[in-house]
Amino acid sequence: MKNKFLSGFLSGLAGALIIFTIALTVFVVRPDGKDDNAGLNRINNAEAATKTEDEEYQKKVMQKIKKIETLINHYYLEDVSEEAIADGIYKGILQSLGDPYSTYYTKAEYKSLMESSSGIYCGIGATVTKDVSTGIISIVTPFVTGPAYEVGILPGDIIYKVEGKEVTGFDLTEVVSRIKGKEGTKVEVTIIREGESDPLEFSIPRRVVEVPTISYEMLDGKIGYITITEFDEVTAQQFRDAITELDKQGQKGLIIDIRNNPGGLLNTVSDMLDRMLPKGLIVYTKDKYGNREEKKSDGKEEFNKPLVVLINGRSASASEIFAGAIQDYEKGTIVGTTSFGKGIVQSIIPLQDGTAIKVTVSKYFTPKGQDIHGVGIKPDVTVELKDELKKKVVIKKEEDNQLQKAIEIIKEKIEK
């Protein structure tokens, strides 16, 4: 590691800390509009004391990092990538928040994230999830048209290693970035599967995968059925098109399936709910300053046919916004099991060098003010999926007991 690199980096870090301190400067003005000189003097004195404390703290931080640099240069066996060291420091700053949803993205990770959100990417064709309490990353659903399904990856499989390196505890986007790559190449993935004594090794080809965020069909009895796998940029228009087509086919009621849907974009789910709800509040968020932002429906496209929404423990974030709004407005019946319980919102902030950070900025609340973080949306009708179905990639509709319950409820609504 070159000393001039870290010295320069530390100078930049110190500058950033100073800038951050300056950015926190506040001014006090009396209600009558006149300057409160005594108040300003108190603030100035407090700022001077704080500045001295900050300078001492920055000095200690710089000294410690330089000490670590010396020890690495003296003892560490291998060469050190300057970029990796810098990225490690940046990631450490975000990790220090103790928030599993706040993270730093390298250039490659940020590019990967943007590709995934667009609905088209080059990978193995599967959705994955991370248990924030254990750090375990597992397969939610392999797409039936994707290479993961073709090689035998199953729902619930734990991703233990990617290219021989353990990924437990890593940021989900970083793991996805490692799995994705150039079309035609293969990625080595080590899987831990329930019932298998040893890890399973898979060599999975990468290819361009279009994420099927929406699929729909007409079931018997003119019951529309829409499955939503994620709330990406392409999803809102696909959803509207699906409802329009099902209406043309004469649907009498609709089942919307958001089981195993990990969420997605707030603007997308709000747009979709605008297609379903009467005029009024869809969802609102509050940040740490108490600022409230609202998403509203204009009510011009309200859906007025019998409706059921299917959820489960892997329905998270935007899925819960969707189910929570439908439930609060009593627009439909929620069927399944309690949802994941992620009621917080992250913002992705791009940086000028092509990297980015993601930070938790607010909590969201359903129209009636439900805070579901850590609690989830409780279904109106609880139905557990049969155990023998939980490991299946494709579940036949006639054996899907949750779906069959939804159909039963829709038929009762239609007949009324």
KOLMAR-359625 format. One record per residue (C-alpha): x, y, z; residue in three letters. Coordinates in pm, 1 decimal. Layout:
<pts>
pt u=X; v=Y; w=Z; resn=ALA
...
</pts>
This chain:
<pts>
pt u=0.0; v=0.0; w=0.0; resn=MET
pt u=135.7; v=338.3; w=-95.4; resn=LYS
pt u=172.5; v=583.8; w=190.1; resn=ASN
pt u=90.4; v=879.0; w=-33.9; resn=LYS
pt u=-246.4; v=723.1; w=-120.0; resn=PHE
pt u=-357.7; v=678.9; w=239.9; resn=LEU
pt u=-215.2; v=1015.5; w=342.6; resn=SER
pt u=-415.9; v=1179.6; w=67.2; resn=GLY
pt u=-723.6; v=980.2; w=159.8; resn=PHE
pt u=-691.0; v=1079.4; w=526.7; resn=LEU
pt u=-660.1; v=1444.1; w=430.0; resn=SER
pt u=-977.5; v=1411.5; w=228.3; resn=GLY
pt u=-1151.7; v=1231.6; w=513.5; resn=LEU
pt u=-1050.3; v=1505.5; w=756.6; resn=ALA
pt u=-1181.2; v=1765.1; w=513.5; resn=GLY
pt u=-1509.5; v=1576.3; w=487.4; resn=ALA
pt u=-1543.7; v=1572.3; w=865.1; resn=LEU
pt u=-1481.4; v=1945.8; w=882.8; resn=ILE
pt u=-1733.3; v=2013.0; w=604.9; resn=ILE
pt u=-1986.9; v=1796.7; w=788.0; resn=PHE
pt u=-1933.8; v=2003.3; w=1105.5; resn=THR
pt u=-1980.2; v=2330.4; w=915.0; resn=ILE
pt u=-2297.9; v=2197.0; w=751.6; resn=ALA
pt u=-2456.5; v=2155.1; w=1095.0; resn=LEU
pt u=-2435.5; v=2528.5; w=1174.7; resn=THR
pt u=-2776.1; v=2676.1; w=1270.9; resn=VAL
pt u=-2912.6; v=3023.6; w=1321.6; resn=PHE
pt u=-3170.8; v=3138.5; w=1574.9; resn=VAL
pt u=-3424.3; v=3409.8; w=1497.2; resn=VAL
pt u=-3679.4; v=3541.2; w=1747.9; resn=ARG
pt u=-4052.5; v=3510.5; w=1667.3; resn=PRO
pt u=-4070.9; v=3887.1; w=1614.0; resn=ASP
pt u=-3813.6; v=3859.3; w=1337.4; resn=GLY
pt u=-3533.8; v=4036.1; w=1533.4; resn=LYS
pt u=-3198.8; v=3871.5; w=1588.2; resn=ASP
pt u=-3159.2; v=3720.8; w=1932.3; resn=ASP
pt u=-2801.3; v=3836.5; w=2002.3; resn=ASN
pt u=-2780.6; v=3658.3; w=2334.5; resn=ALA
pt u=-2902.5; v=3340.2; w=2172.5; resn=GLY
pt u=-2654.9; v=3377.0; w=1887.5; resn=LEU
pt u=-2372.5; v=3432.0; w=2134.4; resn=ASN
pt u=-2468.7; v=3115.2; w=2321.7; resn=ARG
pt u=-2475.9; v=2920.3; w=1995.0; resn=ILE
pt u=-2143.5; v=3066.1; w=1881.1; resn=ASN
pt u=-1982.8; v=2971.2; w=2212.6; resn=ASN
pt u=-2130.1; v=2621.9; w=2188.9; resn=ALA
pt u=-2008.4; v=2590.0; w=1830.0; resn=GLU
pt u=-1658.2; v=2695.6; w=1929.3; resn=ALA
pt u=-1651.5; v=2429.1; w=2200.8; resn=ALA
pt u=-1795.0; v=2170.9; w=1961.9; resn=THR
pt u=-1537.7; v=2262.5; w=1695.8; resn=LYS
pt u=-1254.6; v=2206.3; w=1944.4; resn=THR
pt u=-1402.0; v=1870.6; w=2044.9; resn=GLU
pt u=-1447.6; v=1771.9; w=1678.9; resn=ASP
pt u=-1089.7; v=1867.2; w=1595.3; resn=GLU
pt u=-962.4; v=1654.2; w=1882.9; resn=GLU
pt u=-1179.2; v=1364.3; w=1770.3; resn=TYR
pt u=-1062.2; v=1397.5; w=1408.6; resn=GLN
pt u=-701.2; v=1402.5; w=1527.8; resn=LYS
pt u=-750.9; v=1077.7; w=1720.1; resn=LYS
pt u=-918.8; v=912.6; w=1421.9; resn=VAL
pt u=-636.1; v=1015.5; w=1187.5; resn=MET
pt u=-370.4; v=896.4; w=1431.3; resn=GLN
pt u=-535.5; v=558.5; w=1472.3; resn=LYS
pt u=-580.7; v=502.5; w=1097.3; resn=ILE
pt u=-215.6; v=595.0; w=1038.0; resn=LYS
pt u=-115.2; v=349.0; w=1311.4; resn=LYS
pt u=-318.4; v=76.0; w=1143.0; resn=ILE
pt u=-154.7; v=167.8; w=810.2; resn=GLU
pt u=189.7; v=123.8; w=965.8; resn=THR
pt u=97.8; v=-215.5; w=1110.3; resn=LEU
pt u=-45.8; v=-336.8; w=778.8; resn=ILE
pt u=262.8; v=-223.6; w=588.9; resn=ASN
pt u=488.2; v=-398.7; w=838.6; resn=HIS
pt u=299.9; v=-724.8; w=900.4; resn=TYR
pt u=45.2; v=-802.9; w=629.7; resn=TYR
pt u=162.0; v=-1084.0; w=400.8; resn=LEU
pt u=-7.5; v=-989.9; w=73.9; resn=GLU
pt u=-24.4; v=-681.7; w=-144.6; resn=ASP
pt u=-313.3; v=-450.9; w=-64.9; resn=VAL
pt u=-545.4; v=-291.7; w=-320.7; resn=SER
pt u=-569.6; v=80.0; w=-258.1; resn=GLU
pt u=-923.1; v=85.0; w=-396.4; resn=GLU
pt u=-1026.1; v=-204.8; w=-171.1; resn=ALA
pt u=-889.5; v=-23.3; w=135.2; resn=ILE
pt u=-1084.1; v=291.8; w=46.8; resn=ALA
pt u=-1403.1; v=97.1; w=-24.8; resn=ASP
pt u=-1361.5; v=-82.5; w=307.7; resn=GLY
pt u=-1346.1; v=246.9; w=494.4; resn=ILE
pt u=-1650.4; v=380.7; w=311.3; resn=TYR
pt u=-1844.5; v=60.7; w=380.8; resn=LYS
pt u=-1737.2; v=73.1; w=744.6; resn=GLY
pt u=-1885.0; v=419.0; w=788.3; resn=ILE
pt u=-2226.7; v=292.3; w=673.6; resn=LEU
pt u=-2196.9; v=-32.6; w=870.2; resn=GLN
pt u=-2131.0; v=168.2; w=1187.6; resn=SER
pt u=-2495.2; v=280.5; w=1175.4; resn=LEU
pt u=-2600.9; v=-70.6; w=1276.4; resn=GLY
pt u=-2871.5; v=-61.5; w=1008.9; resn=ASP
pt u=-2877.9; v=-367.4; w=778.6; resn=PRO
pt u=-3049.2; v=-161.7; w=507.6; resn=TYR
pt u=-2792.1; v=121.9; w=490.0; resn=SER
pt u=-2485.8; v=49.5; w=277.5; resn=THR
pt u=-2217.0; v=181.9; w=45.8; resn=TYR
pt u=-2211.9; v=70.7; w=-318.1; resn=TYR
pt u=-1893.9; v=47.5; w=-521.6; resn=THR
pt u=-1917.7; v=144.9; w=-889.3; resn=LYS
pt u=-1979.9; v=-216.7; w=-991.7; resn=ALA
pt u=-2241.7; v=-271.4; w=-718.9; resn=GLU
pt u=-2428.6; v=48.3; w=-803.9; resn=TYR
pt u=-2431.8; v=-40.7; w=-1172.9; resn=LYS
pt u=-2565.0; v=-386.1; w=-1084.2; resn=SER
pt u=-2838.2; v=-234.1; w=-867.5; resn=LEU
pt u=-2953.9; v=-3.9; w=-1145.7; resn=MET
pt u=-2963.8; v=-292.8; w=-1393.6; resn=GLU
pt u=-3178.3; v=-501.9; w=-1157.0; resn=SER
pt u=-3424.8; v=-215.4; w=-1100.3; resn=SER
pt u=-3469.0; v=-169.4; w=-1476.3; resn=SER
pt u=-3612.1; v=-522.2; w=-1504.9; resn=GLY
pt u=-3343.9; v=-663.9; w=-1739.7; resn=ILE
pt u=-3007.2; v=-806.6; w=-1633.8; resn=TYR
pt u=-2746.0; v=-1073.4; w=-1709.2; resn=CYS
pt u=-2748.9; v=-1331.6; w=-1430.8; resn=GLY
pt u=-2892.0; v=-1666.6; w=-1319.8; resn=ILE
pt u=-3264.1; v=-1585.1; w=-1310.2; resn=GLY
pt u=-3369.0; v=-1598.8; w=-945.3; resn=ALA
pt u=-3488.9; v=-1368.1; w=-670.4; resn=THR
pt u=-3294.2; v=-1375.1; w=-345.7; resn=VAL
pt u=-3350.2; v=-1244.6; w=5.8; resn=THR
pt u=-3141.3; v=-1177.5; w=316.0; resn=LYS
pt u=-3238.0; v=-1252.3; w=675.9; resn=ASP
pt u=-3120.2; v=-934.5; w=848.6; resn=VAL
pt u=-3093.3; v=-1106.8; w=1187.5; resn=SER
pt u=-2867.8; v=-1394.1; w=1071.3; resn=THR
pt u=-2713.8; v=-1255.1; w=752.3; resn=GLY
pt u=-2820.2; v=-1568.7; w=565.2; resn=ILE
pt u=-2895.5; v=-1516.7; w=195.6; resn=ILE
pt u=-3139.0; v=-1756.7; w=33.5; resn=SER
pt u=-3329.3; v=-1820.9; w=-287.5; resn=ILE
pt u=-3689.5; v=-1699.4; w=-292.3; resn=VAL
pt u=-3790.4; v=-1807.0; w=-642.8; resn=THR
pt u=-3593.4; v=-1930.2; w=-943.3; resn=PRO
pt u=-3763.6; v=-1815.9; w=-1263.6; resn=PHE
pt u=-3881.9; v=-2110.4; w=-1470.9; resn=VAL
pt u=-3725.7; v=-1952.0; w=-1780.5; resn=THR
pt u=-3389.4; v=-1892.0; w=-1612.8; resn=GLY
pt u=-3066.1; v=-2092.6; w=-1576.1; resn=PRO
pt u=-3096.5; v=-2130.9; w=-1195.3; resn=ALA
pt u=-3417.1; v=-2330.0; w=-1240.8; resn=TYR
pt u=-3261.4; v=-2534.6; w=-1520.2; resn=GLU
pt u=-2969.8; v=-2653.7; w=-1303.3; resn=VAL
pt u=-3196.7; v=-2746.4; w=-1011.4; resn=GLY
pt u=-3191.3; v=-2450.4; w=-770.4; resn=ILE
pt u=-3491.6; v=-2462.1; w=-534.1; resn=LEU
pt u=-3682.7; v=-2208.6; w=-319.2; resn=PRO
pt u=-3529.2; v=-2188.8; w=27.6; resn=GLY
pt u=-3179.9; v=-2290.0; w=-86.4; resn=ASP
pt u=-2916.7; v=-2100.9; w=115.1; resn=ILE
pt u=-2642.1; v=-1932.2; w=-86.7; resn=ILE
pt u=-2332.2; v=-2026.2; w=112.1; resn=TYR
pt u=-2051.8; v=-1933.7; w=-128.1; resn=LYS
pt u=-2010.1; v=-1752.8; w=-459.7; resn=VAL
pt u=-1693.5; v=-1835.6; w=-652.9; resn=GLU
pt u=-1558.5; v=-2015.7; w=-346.9; resn=GLY
pt u=-1602.4; v=-1721.3; w=-106.9; resn=LYS
pt u=-1857.8; v=-1727.3; w=174.3; resn=GLU
pt u=-2121.0; v=-1454.6; w=141.0; resn=VAL
pt u=-2316.7; v=-1488.0; w=466.4; resn=THR
pt u=-2358.5; v=-1142.4; w=619.3; resn=GLY
pt u=-2263.5; v=-956.0; w=301.3; resn=PHE
pt u=-2487.1; v=-683.7; w=162.7; resn=ASP
pt u=-2745.3; v=-841.3; w=-66.0; resn=LEU
pt u=-2660.1; v=-613.9; w=-358.1; resn=THR
pt u=-2292.3; v=-706.3; w=-331.4; resn=GLU
pt u=-2378.3; v=-1077.4; w=-347.1; resn=VAL
pt u=-2604.6; v=-1022.4; w=-647.2; resn=VAL
pt u=-2322.3; v=-826.6; w=-813.7; resn=SER
pt u=-2089.0; v=-1124.7; w=-765.5; resn=ARG
pt u=-2341.9; v=-1364.8; w=-913.7; resn=ILE
pt u=-2406.4; v=-1150.7; w=-1219.8; resn=LYS
pt u=-2152.1; v=-1117.9; w=-1498.0; resn=GLY
pt u=-2074.0; v=-1138.6; w=-1865.3; resn=LYS
pt u=-2324.8; v=-1331.9; w=-2074.4; resn=GLU
pt u=-2210.3; v=-1682.7; w=-2154.0; resn=GLY
pt u=-1979.2; v=-1717.3; w=-1852.9; resn=THR
pt u=-2058.1; v=-1939.6; w=-1553.6; resn=LYS
pt u=-2071.9; v=-1861.8; w=-1183.2; resn=VAL
pt u=-1987.9; v=-2121.9; w=-919.1; resn=GLU
pt u=-2244.8; v=-2118.9; w=-638.5; resn=VAL
pt u=-2233.7; v=-2335.1; w=-324.8; resn=THR
pt u=-2576.9; v=-2412.5; w=-181.6; resn=ILE
pt u=-2684.3; v=-2545.9; w=157.2; resn=ILE
pt u=-3012.4; v=-2731.1; w=126.6; resn=ARG
pt u=-3237.1; v=-2862.8; w=400.0; resn=GLU
pt u=-3218.2; v=-3241.7; w=412.9; resn=GLY
pt u=-2872.1; v=-3256.5; w=249.9; resn=GLU
pt u=-2575.6; v=-3337.1; w=474.6; resn=SER
pt u=-2316.4; v=-3168.8; w=251.3; resn=ASP
pt u=-2316.4; v=-2842.0; w=55.1; resn=PRO
pt u=-2417.6; v=-2867.6; w=-310.3; resn=LEU
pt u=-2203.6; v=-2720.6; w=-586.9; resn=GLU
pt u=-2366.6; v=-2561.2; w=-892.6; resn=PHE
pt u=-2205.2; v=-2416.0; w=-1203.9; resn=SER
pt u=-2471.7; v=-2182.1; w=-1336.5; resn=ILE
pt u=-2450.8; v=-2014.4; w=-1678.2; resn=PRO
pt u=-2515.4; v=-1641.6; w=-1692.9; resn=ARG
pt u=-2742.7; v=-1500.6; w=-1957.3; resn=ARG
pt u=-2966.0; v=-1201.7; w=-2018.4; resn=VAL
pt u=-3275.3; v=-1242.9; w=-1802.5; resn=VAL
pt u=-3586.3; v=-1031.1; w=-1831.7; resn=GLU
pt u=-3744.3; v=-1026.2; w=-1488.7; resn=VAL
pt u=-4109.0; v=-1134.4; w=-1522.2; resn=PRO
pt u=-4249.0; v=-887.2; w=-1270.6; resn=THR
pt u=-4607.8; v=-939.6; w=-1390.5; resn=ILE
pt u=-4792.3; v=-1245.3; w=-1517.1; resn=SER
pt u=-5167.5; v=-1281.5; w=-1553.3; resn=TYR
pt u=-5439.5; v=-1518.5; w=-1669.1; resn=GLU
pt u=-5811.5; v=-1578.6; w=-1646.8; resn=MET
pt u=-5915.4; v=-1858.0; w=-1411.8; resn=LEU
pt u=-6241.6; v=-2051.3; w=-1427.2; resn=ASP
pt u=-6547.0; v=-1846.2; w=-1341.6; resn=GLY
pt u=-6404.5; v=-1531.1; w=-1502.0; resn=LYS
pt u=-6167.1; v=-1471.9; w=-1208.4; resn=ILE
pt u=-5862.9; v=-1265.8; w=-1303.5; resn=GLY
pt u=-5530.1; v=-1370.0; w=-1152.2; resn=TYR
pt u=-5224.0; v=-1141.3; w=-1146.7; resn=ILE
pt u=-4888.6; v=-1238.3; w=-996.4; resn=THR
pt u=-4643.9; v=-958.9; w=-907.5; resn=ILE
pt u=-4286.6; v=-1070.5; w=-830.7; resn=THR
pt u=-4129.7; v=-725.4; w=-777.5; resn=GLU
pt u=-4216.5; v=-356.3; w=-798.8; resn=PHE
pt u=-3964.3; v=-241.6; w=-1060.6; resn=ASP
pt u=-3970.6; v=42.9; w=-1312.5; resn=GLU
pt u=-4145.4; v=-174.4; w=-1570.9; resn=VAL
pt u=-4409.5; v=-312.2; w=-1333.0; resn=THR
pt u=-4666.3; v=-31.3; w=-1309.7; resn=ALA
pt u=-4746.4; v=-22.3; w=-1681.0; resn=GLN
pt u=-4746.5; v=-402.9; w=-1700.8; resn=GLN
pt u=-4997.5; v=-406.6; w=-1413.3; resn=PHE
pt u=-5228.2; v=-157.5; w=-1580.3; resn=ARG
pt u=-5208.3; v=-350.0; w=-1907.3; resn=ASP
pt u=-5291.9; v=-675.0; w=-1726.3; resn=ALA
pt u=-5605.4; v=-529.8; w=-1563.0; resn=ILE
pt u=-5717.1; v=-376.8; w=-1893.5; resn=THR
pt u=-5675.9; v=-709.0; w=-2074.2; resn=GLU
pt u=-5856.3; v=-906.1; w=-1801.6; resn=LEU
pt u=-6142.2; v=-653.9; w=-1809.3; resn=ASP
pt u=-6167.0; v=-703.4; w=-2185.8; resn=LYS
pt u=-6195.8; v=-1075.9; w=-2121.8; resn=GLN
pt u=-6486.1; v=-1010.1; w=-1881.6; resn=GLY
pt u=-6330.5; v=-1065.6; w=-1541.5; resn=GLN
pt u=-6582.9; v=-1065.2; w=-1255.9; resn=LYS
pt u=-6327.3; v=-1055.2; w=-975.1; resn=GLY
pt u=-5951.8; v=-1033.3; w=-929.0; resn=LEU
pt u=-5684.6; v=-1211.2; w=-722.5; resn=ILE
pt u=-5350.9; v=-1030.0; w=-688.0; resn=ILE
pt u=-5066.9; v=-1254.5; w=-570.1; resn=ASP
pt u=-4773.7; v=-1077.6; w=-401.5; resn=ILE
pt u=-4642.6; v=-1377.7; w=-208.8; resn=ARG
pt u=-4261.0; v=-1392.3; w=-203.2; resn=ASN
pt u=-4246.0; v=-1037.1; w=-341.6; resn=ASN
pt u=-3953.5; v=-858.9; w=-166.3; resn=PRO
pt u=-4073.5; v=-510.7; w=-262.3; resn=GLY
pt u=-3921.9; v=-249.3; w=-488.4; resn=GLY
pt u=-3985.1; v=111.2; w=-581.7; resn=LEU
pt u=-4218.1; v=335.0; w=-379.6; resn=LEU
pt u=-4324.8; v=534.3; w=-685.1; resn=ASN
pt u=-4414.0; v=214.0; w=-868.9; resn=THR
pt u=-4637.8; v=70.2; w=-597.9; resn=VAL
pt u=-4802.2; v=411.9; w=-549.7; resn=SER
pt u=-4879.6; v=428.8; w=-922.3; resn=ASP
pt u=-5031.3; v=80.5; w=-909.1; resn=MET
pt u=-5245.5; v=164.8; w=-606.8; resn=LEU
pt u=-5367.1; v=476.3; w=-786.8; resn=ASP
pt u=-5523.4; v=225.8; w=-1029.1; resn=ARG
pt u=-5704.3; v=49.6; w=-742.7; resn=MET
pt u=-5808.1; v=296.7; w=-472.7; resn=LEU
pt u=-6068.8; v=571.7; w=-430.0; resn=PRO
pt u=-5952.7; v=930.1; w=-398.9; resn=LYS
pt u=-5739.0; v=971.5; w=-90.3; resn=GLY
pt u=-5415.7; v=884.4; w=83.8; resn=LEU
pt u=-5214.7; v=585.7; w=-42.5; resn=ILE
pt u=-4918.5; v=593.3; w=196.4; resn=VAL
pt u=-4719.2; v=850.7; w=387.4; resn=TYR
pt u=-4364.9; v=866.8; w=519.5; resn=THR
pt u=-4207.8; v=1051.6; w=812.3; resn=LYS
pt u=-3839.3; v=1132.1; w=848.5; resn=ASP
pt u=-3645.8; v=1199.9; w=1169.5; resn=LYS
pt u=-3741.0; v=1567.1; w=1156.7; resn=TYR
pt u=-4111.9; v=1487.3; w=1146.2; resn=GLY
pt u=-4143.4; v=1589.8; w=781.6; resn=ASN
pt u=-4432.5; v=1407.2; w=618.6; resn=ARG
pt u=-4457.0; v=1315.1; w=252.7; resn=GLU
pt u=-4779.8; v=1176.1; w=112.1; resn=GLU
pt u=-4871.1; v=972.0; w=-193.2; resn=LYS
pt u=-5233.4; v=1014.8; w=-299.2; resn=LYS
pt u=-5478.3; v=856.4; w=-539.9; resn=SER
pt u=-5697.7; v=1074.2; w=-758.6; resn=ASP
pt u=-5969.1; v=806.5; w=-757.7; resn=GLY
pt u=-6023.2; v=827.2; w=-1133.9; resn=LYS
pt u=-5936.6; v=461.4; w=-1195.7; resn=GLU
pt u=-6080.4; v=299.5; w=-882.0; resn=GLU
pt u=-6119.0; v=-77.6; w=-907.9; resn=PHE
pt u=-6471.3; v=-179.6; w=-808.8; resn=ASN
pt u=-6484.7; v=-555.5; w=-849.1; resn=LYS
pt u=-6433.9; v=-828.7; w=-586.6; resn=PRO
pt u=-6067.8; v=-841.0; w=-488.9; resn=LEU
pt u=-5836.6; v=-1070.2; w=-290.4; resn=VAL
pt u=-5466.5; v=-1007.5; w=-222.8; resn=VAL
pt u=-5239.4; v=-1301.6; w=-134.6; resn=LEU
pt u=-4941.7; v=-1237.5; w=99.4; resn=ILE
pt u=-4691.7; v=-1439.6; w=303.4; resn=ASN
pt u=-4388.2; v=-1392.7; w=526.2; resn=GLY
pt u=-4172.3; v=-1298.9; w=229.5; resn=ARG
pt u=-4402.2; v=-1020.5; w=112.2; resn=SER
pt u=-4202.8; v=-714.3; w=215.8; resn=ALA
pt u=-4170.3; v=-338.0; w=184.0; resn=SER
pt u=-4362.6; v=-220.6; w=-126.3; resn=ALA
pt u=-4571.0; v=-538.8; w=-107.2; resn=SER
pt u=-4679.3; v=-436.1; w=240.0; resn=GLU
pt u=-4762.5; v=-85.3; w=121.1; resn=ILE
pt u=-4985.6; v=-245.0; w=-141.9; resn=PHE
pt u=-5157.6; v=-489.9; w=96.1; resn=ALA
pt u=-5185.4; v=-233.4; w=376.0; resn=GLY
pt u=-5361.7; v=23.6; w=157.4; resn=ALA
pt u=-5605.2; v=-234.5; w=16.7; resn=ILE
pt u=-5680.0; v=-347.9; w=371.5; resn=GLN
pt u=-5723.9; v=2.2; w=516.6; resn=ASP
pt u=-5969.8; v=101.7; w=242.8; resn=TYR
pt u=-6145.5; v=-237.2; w=270.8; resn=GLU
pt u=-6110.5; v=-272.4; w=-105.4; resn=LYS
pt u=-6034.1; v=-641.5; w=-81.7; resn=GLY
pt u=-5963.9; v=-936.5; w=145.5; resn=THR
pt u=-5604.3; v=-1011.9; w=246.5; resn=ILE
pt u=-5536.6; v=-1387.7; w=252.3; resn=VAL
pt u=-5229.1; v=-1586.9; w=357.1; resn=GLY
pt u=-4982.2; v=-1532.6; w=641.6; resn=THR
pt u=-4839.8; v=-1223.9; w=814.5; resn=THR
pt u=-4603.3; v=-1028.5; w=591.2; resn=SER
pt u=-4233.1; v=-962.3; w=653.9; resn=PHE
pt u=-4260.1; v=-633.1; w=842.4; resn=GLY
pt u=-4026.6; v=-389.2; w=664.5; resn=LYS
pt u=-4183.5; v=-49.2; w=716.8; resn=GLY
pt u=-3886.3; v=174.5; w=649.2; resn=ILE
pt u=-3777.2; v=360.4; w=337.4; resn=VAL
pt u=-3426.5; v=388.7; w=194.9; resn=GLN
pt u=-3292.1; v=652.7; w=-39.6; resn=SER
pt u=-3011.9; v=579.8; w=-284.7; resn=ILE
pt u=-2781.4; v=879.5; w=-317.9; resn=ILE
pt u=-2542.1; v=866.5; w=-616.4; resn=PRO
pt u=-2194.7; v=1012.8; w=-568.9; resn=LEU
pt u=-1997.5; v=1193.0; w=-839.1; resn=GLN
pt u=-1743.7; v=911.6; w=-887.7; resn=ASP
pt u=-2007.6; v=654.5; w=-988.7; resn=GLY
pt u=-2048.3; v=504.5; w=-640.5; resn=THR
pt u=-2351.5; v=554.1; w=-416.3; resn=ALA
pt u=-2484.4; v=515.2; w=-65.7; resn=ILE
pt u=-2817.5; v=381.8; w=48.6; resn=LYS
pt u=-2950.2; v=509.5; w=380.3; resn=VAL
pt u=-3270.9; v=462.4; w=574.0; resn=THR
pt u=-3442.6; v=801.4; w=567.1; resn=VAL
pt u=-3797.3; v=749.7; w=690.1; resn=SER
pt u=-4072.1; v=519.2; w=810.4; resn=LYS
pt u=-4383.5; v=460.6; w=608.3; resn=TYR
pt u=-4737.8; v=432.5; w=736.3; resn=PHE
pt u=-5053.2; v=289.9; w=582.8; resn=THR
pt u=-5346.4; v=525.7; w=512.7; resn=PRO
pt u=-5486.6; v=462.9; w=863.2; resn=LYS
pt u=-5148.5; v=524.1; w=1024.0; resn=GLY
pt u=-5033.5; v=166.2; w=1080.0; resn=GLN
pt u=-4660.3; v=138.0; w=1154.5; resn=ASP
pt u=-4589.4; v=-215.1; w=1038.1; resn=ILE
pt u=-4210.0; v=-220.2; w=1080.3; resn=HIS
pt u=-4117.2; v=-536.9; w=1264.7; resn=GLY
pt u=-4485.3; v=-633.9; w=1280.7; resn=VAL
pt u=-4608.8; v=-688.4; w=926.8; resn=GLY
pt u=-4954.2; v=-687.1; w=770.5; resn=ILE
pt u=-5183.3; v=-940.7; w=931.2; resn=LYS
pt u=-5415.1; v=-1111.8; w=681.7; resn=PRO
pt u=-5792.0; v=-1096.0; w=714.4; resn=ASP
pt u=-5797.9; v=-1471.0; w=652.2; resn=VAL
pt u=-5495.9; v=-1671.8; w=770.3; resn=THR
pt u=-5399.4; v=-1974.0; w=559.3; resn=VAL
pt u=-5062.5; v=-2150.6; w=592.6; resn=GLU
pt u=-4918.9; v=-2302.1; w=276.5; resn=LEU
pt u=-4896.5; v=-2680.8; w=307.4; resn=LYS
pt u=-4548.3; v=-2794.5; w=413.8; resn=ASP
pt u=-4503.4; v=-3024.2; w=118.0; resn=GLU
pt u=-4546.9; v=-2727.1; w=-118.7; resn=LEU
pt u=-4289.3; v=-2492.4; w=33.7; resn=LYS
pt u=-3991.6; v=-2639.2; w=-155.5; resn=LYS
pt u=-4162.5; v=-2654.0; w=-493.6; resn=LYS
pt u=-4061.7; v=-2407.3; w=-763.5; resn=VAL
pt u=-4387.3; v=-2450.6; w=-952.2; resn=VAL
pt u=-4702.0; v=-2521.0; w=-751.9; resn=ILE
pt u=-5004.5; v=-2639.7; w=-941.8; resn=LYS
pt u=-5300.1; v=-2411.6; w=-887.5; resn=LYS
pt u=-5527.0; v=-2696.8; w=-785.5; resn=GLU
pt u=-5287.5; v=-2794.4; w=-501.4; resn=GLU
pt u=-5208.8; v=-2439.1; w=-386.2; resn=ASP
pt u=-5430.5; v=-2425.1; w=-76.5; resn=ASN
pt u=-5378.0; v=-2049.4; w=-26.9; resn=GLN
pt u=-5483.8; v=-1973.1; w=-382.5; resn=LEU
pt u=-5779.3; v=-2208.0; w=-353.4; resn=GLN
pt u=-5896.1; v=-2019.0; w=-45.0; resn=LYS
pt u=-5865.5; v=-1692.0; w=-237.8; resn=ALA
pt u=-6076.4; v=-1838.2; w=-520.4; resn=ILE
pt u=-6338.2; v=-1953.8; w=-269.7; resn=GLU
pt u=-6361.9; v=-1603.4; w=-120.9; resn=ILE
pt u=-6382.0; v=-1436.0; w=-464.2; resn=ILE
pt u=-6663.6; v=-1667.8; w=-572.2; resn=LYS
pt u=-6859.2; v=-1581.8; w=-258.1; resn=GLU
pt u=-6813.0; v=-1209.6; w=-330.1; resn=LYS
pt u=-6923.7; v=-1249.2; w=-693.0; resn=ILE
pt u=-7237.6; v=-1436.3; w=-594.5; resn=GLU
pt u=-7350.3; v=-1167.6; w=-348.7; resn=LYS
</pts>
